[in-house]
């Protein structure tokens, strides 16, 4: 079973950038479509970016033009470059195998993103 470890979160000022990483272990993740999700306090977990095994990506409207998902299959790693961060972006960010907008693998611990001046 594939397991995921997210990293790269932190505190950033509005307008700043962060790059999140998701390392997969236990099995190769390269054959799967992957997603980055986020969950803010009191809210449901939502998909913000999706990438197919071939590298085709889609985004939630709230992050389109600001976030970029990418993958490096040789390293079993998926990335999320987040630019122009806004006060609405803070959440715990997770990665998972994505199937029709739902994470279907095991959830990792996530990585906290905080946006504050």
VOPAGU-2260 file (C-alpha; in pm, 1 decimal, decimal comma):
REM VOPAGU-2260
SITE   aa  ch    i         X         Y         Z
SITE  UNK   A    0       0,0       0,0       0,0
SITE  UNK   A    1     130,8     342,5     -92,1
SITE  UNK   A    2     194,3     582,4     193,0
SITE  UNK   A    3     249,9     956,5     162,9
SITE  UNK   A    4     459,3    1207,2     356,1
SITE  UNK   A    5     390,6    1573,4     296,4
SITE  UNK   A    6     638,5    1850,2     373,0
SITE  UNK   A    7     719,9    2211,0     292,4
SITE  UNK   A    8     447,7    2393,6     477,1
SITE  UNK   A    9     508,1    2691,5     701,5
SITE  UNK   A   10     424,2    3050,6     777,0
SITE  UNK   A   11     427,8    3296,1     489,8
SITE  UNK   A   12     306,7    3651,0     438,6
SITE  UNK   A   13      19,9    3726,7     201,2
SITE  UNK   A   14     154,0    3726,7    -151,4
SITE  UNK   A   15     431,3    3487,6     -60,6
SITE  UNK   A   16     515,7    3144,2    -197,5
SITE  UNK   A   17     567,7    2792,8     -71,2
SITE  UNK   A   18     654,8    2466,1    -240,9
SITE  UNK   A   19     500,6    2153,2     -94,4
SITE  UNK   A   20     638,0    1804,7    -153,6
SITE  UNK   A   21     466,4    1468,0    -129,8
SITE  UNK   A   22     690,7    1164,4    -110,7
SITE  UNK   A   23     536,1     824,1    -173,2
SITE  UNK   A   24     666,7     501,1     -25,4
SITE  UNK   A   25     562,5     138,7     -17,2
SITE  UNK   A   26     480,5     126,2    -383,2
SITE  UNK   A   27     529,3     334,6    -693,8
SITE  UNK   A   28     286,4     622,4    -722,9
SITE  UNK   A   29     382,1     696,2   -1081,7
SITE  UNK   A   30      93,1     498,4   -1227,6
SITE  UNK   A   31    -169,3     688,8   -1032,7
SITE  UNK   A   32    -341,4    1017,5   -1079,8
SITE  UNK   A   33    -254,9    1227,2    -777,3
SITE  UNK   A   34    -419,7    1514,3    -599,4
SITE  UNK   A   35    -335,9    1783,3    -349,9
SITE  UNK   A   36    -611,7    1849,6    -100,8
SITE  UNK   A   37    -654,8    2096,3     181,1
SITE  UNK   A   38    -865,0    2112,1     493,3
SITE  UNK   A   39    -919,3    2428,0     691,7
SITE  UNK   A   40   -1061,7    2419,4    1046,0
SITE  UNK   A   41   -1434,9    2349,1    1042,9
SITE  UNK   A   42   -1439,2    2282,1     669,0
SITE  UNK   A   43   -1446,4    1973,1     453,5
SITE  UNK   A   44   -1134,5    1850,2     281,5
SITE  UNK   A   45   -1126,2    1979,1     -75,5
SITE  UNK   A   46    -928,0    1892,3    -384,7
SITE  UNK   A   47    -722,2    2187,1    -507,9
SITE  UNK   A   48    -505,2    2030,1    -779,9
SITE  UNK   A   49    -499,8    1706,8    -977,8
SITE  UNK   A   50    -235,0    1556,5   -1202,1
SITE  UNK   A   51    -261,6    1248,0   -1419,8
SITE  UNK   A   52      13,0     989,7   -1451,4
SITE  UNK   A   53     106,5    1158,1   -1778,5
SITE  UNK   A   54     133,5    1503,9   -1625,7
SITE  UNK   A   55    -195,1    1664,4   -1731,9
SITE  UNK   A   56    -321,7    1890,8   -1453,9
SITE  UNK   A   57    -641,7    2060,1   -1342,3
SITE  UNK   A   58    -713,7    2303,7   -1059,7
SITE  UNK   A   59    -989,9    2430,2    -837,4
SITE  UNK   A   60   -1107,2    2774,6    -942,2
SITE  UNK   A   61    -986,8    2919,5    -611,0
SITE  UNK   A   62    -622,4    2838,1    -689,3
SITE  UNK   A   63    -613,4    2847,3   -1069,3
SITE  UNK   A   64    -331,6    3066,6   -1193,3
SITE  UNK   A   65    -157,4    3067,1    -854,1
SITE  UNK   A   66     -82,7    2700,8    -779,0
SITE  UNK   A   67     103,9    2454,0    -997,8
SITE  UNK   A   68     107,8    2079,1    -944,9
SITE  UNK   A   69     389,0    1870,2   -1088,2
SITE  UNK   A   70     537,7    1527,5   -1042,4
SITE  UNK   A   71     872,9    1358,6   -1064,3
SITE  UNK   A   72     795,4     992,8   -1116,9
SITE  UNK   A   73    1156,1     879,9   -1084,5
SITE  UNK   A   74    1152,6    1012,8    -728,8
SITE  UNK   A   75     794,2     905,9    -650,3
SITE  UNK   A   76     725,5    1267,3    -556,9
SITE  UNK   A   77     450,2    1516,1    -632,1
SITE  UNK   A   78     488,5    1890,5    -576,4
SITE  UNK   A   79     260,6    2186,0    -527,6
SITE  UNK   A   80     407,1    2526,9    -601,9
SITE  UNK   A   81     190,6    2788,4    -433,8
SITE  UNK   A   82     234,0    3152,1    -533,6
SITE  UNK   A   83      43,6    3467,5    -440,0
SITE  UNK   A   84     -82,4    3305,7    -121,0
SITE  UNK   A   85    -395,2    3459,7      24,2
SITE  UNK   A   86    -556,0    3472,2     368,7
SITE  UNK   A   87    -809,9    3214,0     239,5
SITE  UNK   A   88    -537,7    2955,5     165,7
SITE  UNK   A   89    -432,4    2846,4     517,3
SITE  UNK   A   90    -509,9    2482,0     583,0
SITE  UNK   A   91    -348,7    2146,7     630,2
SITE  UNK   A   92    -245,3    2026,2     286,5
SITE  UNK   A   93    -247,1    1657,2     195,5
SITE  UNK   A   94    -168,7    1449,8    -109,6
SITE  UNK   A   95    -330,8    1126,2    -212,4
SITE  UNK   A   96    -422,0     909,2    -505,3
SITE  UNK   A   97    -708,4    1093,1    -666,8
SITE  UNK   A   98   -1008,4     926,5    -821,1
SITE  UNK   A   99   -1287,8    1152,6    -938,9
SITE  UNK   A  100   -1197,2    1418,6    -684,8
SITE  UNK   A  101   -1168,6    1184,7    -388,7
SITE  UNK   A  102    -854,3    1063,4    -219,0
SITE  UNK   A  103    -861,7     685,3    -217,2
SITE  UNK   A  104    -532,3     590,0     -58,4
SITE  UNK   A  105    -402,0     627,5     293,2
SITE  UNK   A  106    -391,8     981,8     428,7
SITE  UNK   A  107     -65,2    1114,4     562,7
SITE  UNK   A  108     -18,2    1370,9     838,0
SITE  UNK   A  109     -35,9    1662,4     600,8
SITE  UNK   A  110     161,9    1983,7     617,0
SITE  UNK   A  111      32,8    2306,3     770,2
SITE  UNK   A  112      23,3    2624,0     563,7
SITE  UNK   A  113     -31,6    2952,0     745,7
SITE  UNK   A  114     -67,6    3288,2     574,8
SITE  UNK   A  115     -32,5    3586,2     801,6
SITE  UNK   A  116     130,0    3925,6     809,6
